[in-house]
């Protein structure tokens, strides 16, 4: 653990979502951050759309289509 704490990018770890913020572990479909299943589903779709947009942009930047 001490080695990880000395890593140059260790401070970025707090910027990532944590399990309790993303996972749905409860039987009723909620988690600690989102109070109900509908709100979780809405936020999930937003996160998914953002991820797809970012991946598509990175793909185009790295491998542009040649006509």
CHARMM internal coordinates of N, CA and C (Angstrom, degrees):
IC EDIT
DIST 1 N 1 CA 1.4441
DIST 1 CA 1 C 1.5277
ANGL 1 N 1 CA 1 C 110.89
DIST 1 C 2 N 1.3061
ANGL 1 CA 1 C 2 N 117.56
DIHE 1 N 1 CA 1 C 2 N -39.27
DIST 2 N 2 CA 1.4618
ANGL 1 C 2 N 2 CA 120.46
DIHE 1 CA 1 C 2 N 2 CA 179.79
DIST 2 CA 2 C 1.5244
ANGL 2 N 2 CA 2 C 110.67
DIHE 1 C 2 N 2 CA 2 C -61.15
DIST 2 C 3 N 1.3289
ANGL 2 CA 2 C 3 N 116.76
DIHE 2 N 2 CA 2 C 3 N -36.95
DIST 3 N 3 CA 1.4566
ANGL 2 C 3 N 3 CA 120.50
DIHE 2 CA 2 C 3 N 3 CA 178.63
DIST 3 CA 3 C 1.5258
ANGL 3 N 3 CA 3 C 110.71
DIHE 2 C 3 N 3 CA 3 C -64.35
DIST 3 C 4 N 1.3247
ANGL 3 CA 3 C 4 N 116.96
DIHE 3 N 3 CA 3 C 4 N -41.75
DIST 4 N 4 CA 1.4577
ANGL 3 C 4 N 4 CA 120.74
DIHE 3 CA 3 C 4 N 4 CA 177.90
DIST 4 CA 4 C 1.5250
ANGL 4 N 4 CA 4 C 111.29
DIHE 3 C 4 N 4 CA 4 C -62.62
DIST 4 C 5 N 1.3111
ANGL 4 CA 4 C 5 N 117.45
DIHE 4 N 4 CA 4 C 5 N -40.57
DIST 5 N 5 CA 1.4601
ANGL 4 C 5 N 5 CA 120.87
DIHE 4 CA 4 C 5 N 5 CA -179.04
DIST 5 CA 5 C 1.5242
ANGL 5 N 5 CA 5 C 112.19
DIHE 4 C 5 N 5 CA 5 C -66.06
DIST 5 C 6 N 1.3068
ANGL 5 CA 5 C 6 N 117.37
DIHE 5 N 5 CA 5 C 6 N -24.15
DIST 6 N 6 CA 1.4615
ANGL 5 C 6 N 6 CA 120.95
DIHE 5 CA 5 C 6 N 6 CA 178.93
DIST 6 CA 6 C 1.5271
ANGL 6 N 6 CA 6 C 112.71
DIHE 5 C 6 N 6 CA 6 C -87.88
DIST 6 C 7 N 1.3052
ANGL 6 CA 6 C 7 N 118.03
DIHE 6 N 6 CA 6 C 7 N -7.58
DIST 7 N 7 CA 1.4637
ANGL 6 C 7 N 7 CA 121.13
DIHE 6 CA 6 C 7 N 7 CA -179.37
DIST 7 CA 7 C 1.5320
ANGL 7 N 7 CA 7 C 109.62
DIHE 6 C 7 N 7 CA 7 C -63.47
DIST 7 C 8 N 1.3359
ANGL 7 CA 7 C 8 N 117.99
DIHE 7 N 7 CA 7 C 8 N 141.78
DIST 8 N 8 CA 1.4621
ANGL 7 C 8 N 8 CA 121.23
DIHE 7 CA 7 C 8 N 8 CA -176.84
DIST 8 CA 8 C 1.5327
ANGL 8 N 8 CA 8 C 113.99
DIHE 7 C 8 N 8 CA 8 C -58.30
DIST 8 C 9 N 1.3307
ANGL 8 CA 8 C 9 N 117.40
DIHE 8 N 8 CA 8 C 9 N -29.99
DIST 9 N 9 CA 1.4636
ANGL 8 C 9 N 9 CA 119.81
DIHE 8 CA 8 C 9 N 9 CA -177.66
DIST 9 CA 9 C 1.5265
ANGL 9 N 9 CA 9 C 113.59
DIHE 8 C 9 N 9 CA 9 C -100.62
DIST 9 C 10 N 1.3120
ANGL 9 CA 9 C 10 N 117.28
DIHE 9 N 9 CA 9 C 10 N 14.51
DIST 10 N 10 CA 1.4655
ANGL 9 C 10 N 10 CA 120.18
DIHE 9 CA 9 C 10 N 10 CA -176.76
DIST 10 CA 10 C 1.5314
ANGL 10 N 10 CA 10 C 111.98
DIHE 9 C 10 N 10 CA 10 C -58.27
DIST 10 C 11 N 1.3250
ANGL 10 CA 10 C 11 N 117.01
DIHE 10 N 10 CA 10 C 11 N -39.12
DIST 11 N 11 CA 1.4611
ANGL 10 C 11 N 11 CA 120.55
DIHE 10 CA 10 C 11 N 11 CA -176.26
DIST 11 CA 11 C 1.5292
ANGL 11 N 11 CA 11 C 112.93
DIHE 10 C 11 N 11 CA 11 C -64.09
DIST 11 C 12 N 1.3217
ANGL 11 CA 11 C 12 N 118.27
DIHE 11 N 11 CA 11 C 12 N -18.79
DIST 12 N 12 CA 1.4662
ANGL 11 C 12 N 12 CA 120.14
DIHE 11 CA 11 C 12 N 12 CA 178.03
DIST 12 CA 12 C 1.5255
ANGL 12 N 12 CA 12 C 112.44
DIHE 11 C 12 N 12 CA 12 C -75.15
DIST 12 C 13 N 1.3066
ANGL 12 CA 12 C 13 N 118.67
DIHE 12 N 12 CA 12 C 13 N -16.74
DIST 13 N 13 CA 1.4604
ANGL 12 C 13 N 13 CA 121.69
DIHE 12 CA 12 C 13 N 13 CA -178.29
DIST 13 CA 13 C 1.5127
ANGL 13 N 13 CA 13 C 113.32
DIHE 12 C 13 N 13 CA 13 C -57.63
DIST 13 C 14 N 1.3101
ANGL 13 CA 13 C 14 N 117.62
DIHE 13 N 13 CA 13 C 14 N -34.27
DIST 14 N 14 CA 1.4636
ANGL 13 C 14 N 14 CA 121.14
DIHE 13 CA 13 C 14 N 14 CA 178.83
DIST 14 CA 14 C 1.5108
ANGL 14 N 14 CA 14 C 113.13
DIHE 13 C 14 N 14 CA 14 C -70.47
DIST 14 C 15 N 1.3216
ANGL 14 CA 14 C 15 N 117.85
DIHE 14 N 14 CA 14 C 15 N -14.67
DIST 15 N 15 CA 1.4547
ANGL 14 C 15 N 15 CA 121.49
DIHE 14 CA 14 C 15 N 15 CA -179.66
DIST 15 CA 15 C 1.5285
ANGL 15 N 15 CA 15 C 111.91
DIHE 14 C 15 N 15 CA 15 C -82.53
DIST 15 C 16 N 1.3069
ANGL 15 CA 15 C 16 N 116.71
DIHE 15 N 15 CA 15 C 16 N -16.61
DIST 16 N 16 CA 1.4628
ANGL 15 C 16 N 16 CA 119.92
DIHE 15 CA 15 C 16 N 16 CA -179.09
DIST 16 CA 16 C 1.5212
ANGL 16 N 16 CA 16 C 111.10
DIHE 15 C 16 N 16 CA 16 C -81.95
DIST 16 C 17 N 1.3286
ANGL 16 CA 16 C 17 N 117.19
DIHE 16 N 16 CA 16 C 17 N 149.52
DIST 17 N 17 CA 1.4591
ANGL 16 C 17 N 17 CA 119.44
DIHE 16 CA 16 C 17 N 17 CA 175.93
DIST 17 CA 17 C 1.5283
ANGL 17 N 17 CA 17 C 110.51
DIHE 16 C 17 N 17 CA 17 C -63.06
DIST 17 C 18 N 1.2881
ANGL 17 CA 17 C 18 N 116.62
DIHE 17 N 17 CA 17 C 18 N 146.50
DIST 18 N 18 CA 1.4493
ANGL 17 C 18 N 18 CA 121.86
DIHE 17 CA 17 C 18 N 18 CA 178.47
DIST 18 CA 18 C 1.5250
ANGL 18 N 18 CA 18 C 109.82
DIHE 17 C 18 N 18 CA 18 C -98.59
DIST 18 C 19 N 1.3155
ANGL 18 CA 18 C 19 N 115.42
DIHE 18 N 18 CA 18 C 19 N 161.23
DIST 19 N 19 CA 1.4621
ANGL 18 C 19 N 19 CA 120.89
DIHE 18 CA 18 C 19 N 19 CA -177.66
DIST 19 CA 19 C 1.5284
ANGL 19 N 19 CA 19 C 111.87
DIHE 18 C 19 N 19 CA 19 C -51.89
DIST 19 C 20 N 1.3204
ANGL 19 CA 19 C 20 N 117.37
DIHE 19 N 19 CA 19 C 20 N -45.36
DIST 20 N 20 CA 1.4585
ANGL 19 C 20 N 20 CA 120.35
DIHE 19 CA 19 C 20 N 20 CA -177.11
DIST 20 CA 20 C 1.5257
ANGL 20 N 20 CA 20 C 113.08
DIHE 19 C 20 N 20 CA 20 C -67.56
DIST 20 C 21 N 1.3127
ANGL 20 CA 20 C 21 N 117.30
DIHE 20 N 20 CA 20 C 21 N -16.65
DIST 21 N 21 CA 1.4577
ANGL 20 C 21 N 21 CA 120.20
DIHE 20 CA 20 C 21 N 21 CA 178.76
DIST 21 CA 21 C 1.5238
ANGL 21 N 21 CA 21 C 112.21
DIHE 20 C 21 N 21 CA 21 C -88.73
DIST 21 C 22 N 1.3280
ANGL 21 CA 21 C 22 N 117.31
DIHE 21 N 21 CA 21 C 22 N -19.28
DIST 22 N 22 CA 1.4591
ANGL 21 C 22 N 22 CA 120.49
DIHE 21 CA 21 C 22 N 22 CA -175.76
DIST 22 CA 22 C 1.5202
ANGL 22 N 22 CA 22 C 113.98
DIHE 21 C 22 N 22 CA 22 C -115.66
DIST 22 C 23 N 1.2938
ANGL 22 CA 22 C 23 N 117.03
DIHE 22 N 22 CA 22 C 23 N -36.51
DIST 23 N 23 CA 1.4602
ANGL 22 C 23 N 23 CA 120.39
DIHE 22 CA 22 C 23 N 23 CA -171.95
DIST 23 CA 23 C 1.5252
ANGL 23 N 23 CA 23 C 112.30
DIHE 22 C 23 N 23 CA 23 C -75.88
DIST 23 C 24 N 1.3021
ANGL 23 CA 23 C 24 N 114.56
DIHE 23 N 23 CA 23 C 24 N 147.50
DIST 24 N 24 CA 1.4606
ANGL 23 C 24 N 24 CA 121.26
DIHE 23 CA 23 C 24 N 24 CA 172.73
DIST 24 CA 24 C 1.5184
ANGL 24 N 24 CA 24 C 106.44
DIHE 23 C 24 N 24 CA 24 C -110.80
DIST 24 C 25 N 1.3113
ANGL 24 CA 24 C 25 N 115.20
DIHE 24 N 24 CA 24 C 25 N 98.25
DIST 25 N 25 CA 1.4585
ANGL 24 C 25 N 25 CA 120.39
DIHE 24 CA 24 C 25 N 25 CA -177.21
DIST 25 CA 25 C 1.5233
ANGL 25 N 25 CA 25 C 112.78
DIHE 24 C 25 N 25 CA 25 C -102.69
DIST 25 C 26 N 1.2928
ANGL 25 CA 25 C 26 N 116.03
DIHE 25 N 25 CA 25 C 26 N -14.10
DIST 26 N 26 CA 1.4619
ANGL 25 C 26 N 26 CA 119.92
DIHE 25 CA 25 C 26 N 26 CA -174.97
DIST 26 CA 26 C 1.5272
ANGL 26 N 26 CA 26 C 110.52
DIHE 25 C 26 N 26 CA 26 C -83.33
DIST 26 C 27 N 1.2959
ANGL 26 CA 26 C 27 N 116.60
DIHE 26 N 26 CA 26 C 27 N 151.83
DIST 27 N 27 CA 1.4688
ANGL 26 C 27 N 27 CA 120.57
DIHE 26 CA 26 C 27 N 27 CA -179.92
DIST 27 CA 27 C 1.5234
ANGL 27 N 27 CA 27 C 111.88
DIHE 26 C 27 N 27 CA 27 C -65.47
DIST 27 C 28 N 1.3278
ANGL 27 CA 27 C 28 N 117.72
DIHE 27 N 27 CA 27 C 28 N -29.05
DIST 28 N 28 CA 1.4611
ANGL 27 C 28 N 28 CA 120.22
DIHE 27 CA 27 C 28 N 28 CA -177.16
DIST 28 CA 28 C 1.5280
ANGL 28 N 28 CA 28 C 112.71
DIHE 27 C 28 N 28 CA 28 C -86.00
DIST 28 C 29 N 1.3304
ANGL 28 CA 28 C 29 N 118.42
DIHE 28 N 28 CA 28 C 29 N 5.32
DIST 29 N 29 CA 1.4494
ANGL 28 C 29 N 29 CA 121.84
DIHE 28 CA 28 C 29 N 29 CA 175.65
DIST 29 CA 29 C 1.5093
ANGL 29 N 29 CA 29 C 114.63
DIHE 28 C 29 N 29 CA 29 C 82.11
DIST 29 C 30 N 1.3186
ANGL 29 CA 29 C 30 N 118.61
DIHE 29 N 29 CA 29 C 30 N 18.19
DIST 30 N 30 CA 1.4552
ANGL 29 C 30 N 30 CA 120.72
DIHE 29 CA 29 C 30 N 30 CA 178.03
DIST 30 CA 30 C 1.5191
ANGL 30 N 30 CA 30 C 109.46
DIHE 29 C 30 N 30 CA 30 C -112.66
DIST 30 C 31 N 1.3023
ANGL 30 CA 30 C 31 N 114.54
DIHE 30 N 30 CA 30 C 31 N 171.26
DIST 31 N 31 CA 1.4452
ANGL 30 C 31 N 31 CA 119.33
DIHE 30 CA 30 C 31 N 31 CA 172.82
DIST 31 CA 31 C 1.5228
ANGL 31 N 31 CA 31 C 108.62
DIHE 30 C 31 N 31 CA 31 C -140.30
DIST 31 C 32 N 1.3170
ANGL 31 CA 31 C 32 N 118.01
DIHE 31 N 31 CA 31 C 32 N -171.11
DIST 32 N 32 CA 1.4621
ANGL 31 C 32 N 32 CA 120.40
DIHE 31 CA 31 C 32 N 32 CA -173.45
DIST 32 CA 32 C 1.5203
ANGL 32 N 32 CA 32 C 112.92
DIHE 31 C 32 N 32 CA 32 C -74.35
DIST 32 C 33 N 1.3184
ANGL 32 CA 32 C 33 N 118.80
DIHE 32 N 32 CA 32 C 33 N -24.58
DIST 33 N 33 CA 1.4545
ANGL 32 C 33 N 33 CA 121.41
DIHE 32 CA 32 C 33 N 33 CA -177.79
DIST 33 CA 33 C 1.5256
ANGL 33 N 33 CA 33 C 112.01
DIHE 32 C 33 N 33 CA 33 C -90.48
DIST 33 C 34 N 1.3166
ANGL 33 CA 33 C 34 N 117.05
DIHE 33 N 33 CA 33 C 34 N -39.48
DIST 34 N 34 CA 1.4649
ANGL 33 C 34 N 34 CA 120.95
DIHE 33 CA 33 C 34 N 34 CA -177.23
DIST 34 CA 34 C 1.5230
ANGL 34 N 34 CA 34 C 109.25
DIHE 33 C 34 N 34 CA 34 C -108.15
DIST 34 C 35 N 1.3246
ANGL 34 CA 34 C 35 N 117.48
DIHE 34 N 34 CA 34 C 35 N 124.95
DIST 35 N 35 CA 1.4580
ANGL 34 C 35 N 35 CA 121.21
DIHE 34 CA 34 C 35 N 35 CA -171.79
DIST 35 CA 35 C 1.5291
ANGL 35 N 35 CA 35 C 115.91
DIHE 34 C 35 N 35 CA 35 C -73.73
DIST 35 C 36 N 1.3356
ANGL 35 CA 35 C 36 N 117.28
DIHE 35 N 35 CA 35 C 36 N -17.88
DIST 36 N 36 CA 1.4640
ANGL 35 C 36 N 36 CA 118.03
DIHE 35 CA 35 C 36 N 36 CA -179.06
DIST 36 CA 36 C 1.5234
ANGL 36 N 36 CA 36 C 109.89
DIHE 35 C 36 N 36 CA 36 C -148.37
DIST 36 C 37 N 1.2994
ANGL 36 CA 36 C 37 N 115.21
DIHE 36 N 36 CA 36 C 37 N 164.29
DIST 37 N 37 CA 1.4618
ANGL 36 C 37 N 37 CA 121.23
DIHE 36 CA 36 C 37 N 37 CA -174.89
DIST 37 CA 37 C 1.5221
ANGL 37 N 37 CA 37 C 112.14
DIHE 36 C 37 N 37 CA 37 C -65.04
DIST 37 C 38 N 1.3257
ANGL 37 CA 37 C 38 N 117.85
DIHE 37 N 37 CA 37 C 38 N -35.57
DIST 38 N 38 CA 1.4649
ANGL 37 C 38 N 38 CA 120.52
DIHE 37 CA 37 C 38 N 38 CA -179.43
DIST 38 CA 38 C 1.5272
ANGL 38 N 38 CA 38 C 110.89
DIHE 37 C 38 N 38 CA 38 C -65.80
DIST 38 C 39 N 1.3174
ANGL 38 CA 38 C 39 N 117.13
DIHE 38 N 38 CA 38 C 39 N -43.03
DIST 39 N 39 CA 1.4615
ANGL 38 C 39 N 39 CA 120.79
DIHE 38 CA 38 C 39 N 39 CA 178.84
DIST 39 CA 39 C 1.5264
ANGL 39 N 39 CA 39 C 110.46
DIHE 38 C 39 N 39 CA 39 C -65.39
DIST 39 C 40 N 1.3196
ANGL 39 CA 39 C 40 N 116.65
DIHE 39 N 39 CA 39 C 40 N -41.65
DIST 40 N 40 CA 1.4695
ANGL 39 C 40 N 40 CA 120.32
DIHE 39 CA 39 C 40 N 40 CA 177.31
DIST 40 CA 40 C 1.5258
ANGL 40 N 40 CA 40 C 110.23
DIHE 39 C 40 N 40 CA 40 C -60.40
DIST 40 C 41 N 1.3294
ANGL 40 CA 40 C 41 N 117.04
DIHE 40 N 40 CA 40 C 41 N -46.21
DIST 41 N 41 CA 1.4669
ANGL 40 C 41 N 41 CA 121.39
DIHE 40 CA 40 C 41 N 41 CA -178.22
DIST 41 CA 41 C 1.5253
ANGL 41 N 41 CA 41 C 110.77
DIHE 40 C 41 N 41 CA 41 C -61.89
DIST 41 C 42 N 1.3225
ANGL 41 CA 41 C 42 N 117.44
DIHE 41 N 41 CA 41 C 42 N -41.38
DIST 42 N 42 CA 1.4613
ANGL 41 C 42 N 42 CA 121.45
DIHE 41 CA 41 C 42 N 42 CA 178.56
DIST 42 CA 42 C 1.5280
ANGL 42 N 42 CA 42 C 110.26
DIHE 41 C 42 N 42 CA 42 C -61.81
DIST 42 C 43 N 1.3198
ANGL 42 CA 42 C 43 N 116.91
DIHE 42 N 42 CA 42 C 43 N -48.27
DIST 43 N 43 CA 1.4614
ANGL 42 C 43 N 43 CA 121.09
DIHE 42 CA 42 C 43 N 43 CA -179.07
DIST 43 CA 43 C 1.5340
ANGL 43 N 43 CA 43 C 111.04
DIHE 42 C 43 N 43 CA 43 C -66.82
DIST 43 C 44 N 1.3183
ANGL 43 CA 43 C 44 N 116.82
DIHE 43 N 43 CA 43 C 44 N -34.13
DIST 44 N 44 CA 1.4687
ANGL 43 C 44 N 44 CA 120.61
DIHE 43 CA 43 C 44 N 44 CA 177.58
DIST 44 CA 44 C 1.5254
ANGL 44 N 44 CA 44 C 109.78
DIHE 43 C 44 N 44 CA 44 C -62.61
DIST 44 C 45 N 1.3298
ANGL 44 CA 44 C 45 N 116.70
DIHE 44 N 44 CA 44 C 45 N -45.32
DIST 45 N 45 CA 1.4661
ANGL 44 C 45 N 45 CA 120.25
DIHE 44 CA 44 C 45 N 45 CA 179.68
DIST 45 CA 45 C 1.5263
ANGL 45 N 45 CA 45 C 110.97
DIHE 44 C 45 N 45 CA 45 C -61.91
DIST 45 C 46 N 1.3377
ANGL 45 CA 45 C 46 N 117.05
DIHE 45 N 45 CA 45 C 46 N -39.14
DIST 46 N 46 CA 1.4637
ANGL 45 C 46 N 46 CA 120.41
DIHE 45 CA 45 C 46 N 46 CA 177.71
DIST 46 CA 46 C 1.5283
ANGL 46 N 46 CA 46 C 111.34
DIHE 45 C 46 N 46 CA 46 C -64.58
DIST 46 C 47 N 1.3408
ANGL 46 CA 46 C 47 N 116.68
DIHE 46 N 46 CA 46 C 47 N -43.00
DIST 47 N 47 CA 1.4712
ANGL 46 C 47 N 47 CA 119.91
DIHE 46 CA 46 C 47 N 47 CA 178.81
DIST 47 CA 47 C 1.5246
ANGL 47 N 47 CA 47 C 110.77
DIHE 46 C 47 N 47 CA 47 C -65.24
DIST 47 C 48 N 1.3258
ANGL 47 CA 47 C 48 N 116.17
DIHE 47 N 47 CA 47 C 48 N -40.21
DIST 48 N 48 CA 1.4578
ANGL 47 C 48 N 48 CA 120.39
DIHE 47 CA 47 C 48 N 48 CA -179.89
DIST 48 CA 48 C 1.5275
ANGL 48 N 48 CA 48 C 110.59
DIHE 47 C 48 N 48 CA 48 C -64.99
DIST 48 C 49 N 1.3202
ANGL 48 CA 48 C 49 N 117.85
DIHE 48 N 48 CA 48 C 49 N -44.50
DIST 49 N 49 CA 1.4604
ANGL 48 C 49 N 49 CA 121.24
DIHE 48 CA 48 C 49 N 49 CA 179.53
DIST 49 CA 49 C 1.5293
ANGL 49 N 49 CA 49 C 111.01
DIHE 48 C 49 N 49 CA 49 C -62.72
DIST 49 C 50 N 1.3190
ANGL 49 CA 49 C 50 N 116.85
DIHE 49 N 49 CA 49 C 50 N -40.41
DIST 50 N 50 CA 1.4645
ANGL 49 C 50 N 50 CA 120.60
DIHE 49 CA 49 C 50 N 50 CA 178.50
DIST 50 CA 50 C 1.5265
ANGL 50 N 50 CA 50 C 110.72
DIHE 49 C 50 N 50 CA 50 C -64.29
DIST 50 C 51 N 1.3195
ANGL 50 CA 50 C 51 N 116.86
DIHE 50 N 50 CA 50 C 51 N -40.85
DIST 51 N 51 CA 1.4683
ANGL 50 C 51 N 51 CA 120.71
DIHE 50 CA 50 C 51 N 51 CA 179.84
DIST 51 CA 51 C 1.5249
ANGL 51 N 51 CA 51 C 110.84
DIHE 50 C 51 N 51 CA 51 C -66.04
DIST 51 C 52 N 1.3163
ANGL 51 CA 51 C 52 N 117.11
DIHE 51 N 51 CA 51 C 52 N -43.69
DIST 52 N 52 CA 1.4737
ANGL 51 C 52 N 52 CA 121.08
DIHE 51 CA 51 C 52 N 52 CA 179.58
DIST 52 CA 52 C 1.5239
ANGL 52 N 52 CA 52 C 109.87
DIHE 51 C 52 N 52 CA 52 C -62.59
DIST 52 C 53 N 1.3302
ANGL 52 CA 52 C 53 N 117.17
DIHE 52 N 52 CA 52 C 53 N -43.52
DIST 53 N 53 CA 1.4642
ANGL 52 C 53 N 53 CA 121.14
DIHE 52 CA 52 C 53 N 53 CA 179.19
DIST 53 CA 53 C 1.5269
ANGL 53 N 53 CA 53 C 110.68
DIHE 52 C 53 N 53 CA 53 C -61.08
DIST 53 C 54 N 1.3131
ANGL 53 CA 53 C 54 N 117.28
DIHE 53 N 53 CA 53 C 54 N -44.14
DIST 54 N 54 CA 1.4563
ANGL 53 C 54 N 54 CA 121.48
DIHE 53 CA 53 C 54 N 54 CA -179.32
DIST 54 CA 54 C 1.5285
ANGL 54 N 54 CA 54 C 111.31
DIHE 53 C 54 N 54 CA 54 C -65.06
DIST 54 C 55 N 1.3144
ANGL 54 CA 54 C 55 N 117.34
DIHE 54 N 54 CA 54 C 55 N -42.41
DIST 55 N 55 CA 1.4659
ANGL 54 C 55 N 55 CA 120.97
DIHE 54 CA 54 C 55 N 55 CA -179.90
DIST 55 CA 55 C 1.5236
ANGL 55 N 55 CA 55 C 110.69
DIHE 54 C 55 N 55 CA 55 C -66.63
DIST 55 C 56 N 1.3249
ANGL 55 CA 55 C 56 N 117.23
DIHE 55 N 55 CA 55 C 56 N -42.22
DIST 56 N 56 CA 1.4663
ANGL 55 C 56 N 56 CA 120.24
DIHE 55 CA 55 C 56 N 56 CA 178.31
DIST 56 CA 56 C 1.5265
ANGL 56 N 56 CA 56 C 111.07
DIHE 55 C 56 N 56 CA 56 C -62.20
DIST 56 C 57 N 1.3238
ANGL 56 CA 56 C 57 N 116.44
DIHE 56 N 56 CA 56 C 57 N -43.35
DIST 57 N 57 CA 1.4584
ANGL 56 C 57 N 57 CA 120.86
DIHE 56 CA 56 C 57 N 57 CA 179.40
DIST 57 CA 57 C 1.5237
ANGL 57 N 57 CA 57 C 110.63
DIHE 56 C 57 N 57 CA 57 C -62.29
DIST 57 C 58 N 1.3145
ANGL 57 CA 57 C 58 N 117.46
DIHE 57 N 57 CA 57 C 58 N -45.11
DIST 58 N 58 CA 1.4655
ANGL 57 C 58 N 58 CA 120.83
DIHE 57 CA 57 C 58 N 58 CA 179.36
DIST 58 CA 58 C 1.5290
ANGL 58 N 58 CA 58 C 110.86
DIHE 57 C 58 N 58 CA 58 C -63.74
DIST 58 C 59 N 1.3129
ANGL 58 CA 58 C 59 N 117.22
DIHE 58 N 58 CA 58 C 59 N -38.59
DIST 59 N 59 CA 1.4639
ANGL 58 C 59 N 59 CA 121.20
DIHE 58 CA 58 C 59 N 59 CA 179.53
DIST 59 CA 59 C 1.5216
ANGL 59 N 59 CA 59 C 110.30
DIHE 58 C 59 N 59 CA 59 C -63.06
DIST 59 C 60 N 1.3258
ANGL 59 CA 59 C 60 N 117.21
DIHE 59 N 59 CA 59 C 60 N -47.57
DIST 60 N 60 CA 1.4645
ANGL 59 C 60 N 60 CA 121.41
DIHE 59 CA 59 C 60 N 60 CA -178.86
DIST 60 CA 60 C 1.5295
ANGL 60 N 60 CA 60 C 110.69
DIHE 59 C 60 N 60 CA 60 C -64.45
DIST 60 C 61 N 1.3163
ANGL 60 CA 60 C 61 N 117.18
DIHE 60 N 60 CA 60 C 61 N -39.36
DIST 61 N 61 CA 1.4613
ANGL 60 C 61 N 61 CA 120.33
DIHE 60 CA 60 C 61 N 61 CA 179.21
DIST 61 CA 61 C 1.5217
ANGL 61 N 61 CA 61 C 112.11
DIHE 60 C 61 N 61 CA 61 C -65.32
DIST 61 C 62 N 1.3077
ANGL 61 CA 61 C 62 N 117.11
DIHE 61 N 61 CA 61 C 62 N -35.25
DIST 62 N 62 CA 1.4542
ANGL 61 C 62 N 62 CA 120.60
DIHE 61 CA 61 C 62 N 62 CA -176.40
DIST 62 CA 62 C 1.5277
ANGL 62 N 62 CA 62 C 113.60
DIHE 61 C 62 N 62 CA 62 C -88.64
DIST 62 C 63 N 1.3190
ANGL 62 CA 62 C 63 N 116.68
DIHE 62 N 62 CA 62 C 63 N -32.28
DIST 63 N 63 CA 1.4616
ANGL 62 C 63 N 63 CA 121.55
DIHE 62 CA 62 C 63 N 63 CA -178.36
DIST 63 CA 63 C 1.5211
ANGL 63 N 63 CA 63 C 110.00
DIHE 62 C 63 N 63 CA 63 C -132.80
DIST 63 C 64 N 1.3268
ANGL 63 CA 63 C 64 N 116.93
DIHE 63 N 63 CA 63 C 64 N 73.56
DIST 64 N 64 CA 1.4849
ANGL 63 C 64 N 64 CA 119.15
DIHE 63 CA 63 C 64 N 64 CA -178.76
DIST 64 CA 64 C 1.5316
ANGL 64 N 64 CA 64 C 110.89
DIHE 63 C 64 N 64 CA 64 C -64.39
DIST 64 C 65 N 1.2981
ANGL 64 CA 64 C 65 N 114.32
DIHE 64 N 64 CA 64 C 65 N 148.06
DIST 65 N 65 CA 1.4628
ANGL 64 C 65 N 65 CA 120.10
DIHE 64 CA 64 C 65 N 65 CA 178.95
DIST 65 CA 65 C 1.5122
ANGL 65 N 65 CA 65 C 108.10
DIHE 64 C 65 N 65 CA 65 C -75.71
DIST 65 C 66 N 1.3243
ANGL 65 CA 65 C 66 N 115.96
DIHE 65 N 65 CA 65 C 66 N 127.34
DIST 66 N 66 CA 1.4658
ANGL 65 C 66 N 66 CA 121.46
DIHE 65 CA 65 C 66 N 66 CA 179.58
DIST 66 CA 66 C 1.5205
ANGL 66 N 66 CA 66 C 107.88
DIHE 65 C 66 N 66 CA 66 C -101.26
DIST 66 C 67 N 1.3215
ANGL 66 CA 66 C 67 N 115.67
DIHE 66 N 66 CA 66 C 67 N 125.35
DIST 67 N 67 CA 1.4728
ANGL 66 C 67 N 67 CA 120.06
DIHE 66 CA 66 C 67 N 67 CA -179.60
DIST 67 CA 67 C 1.5069
ANGL 67 N 67 CA 67 C 111.14
DIHE 66 C 67 N 67 CA 67 C -90.77
END
COOR INIT
IC SEED 1 N 1 CA 1 C
IC BUILD
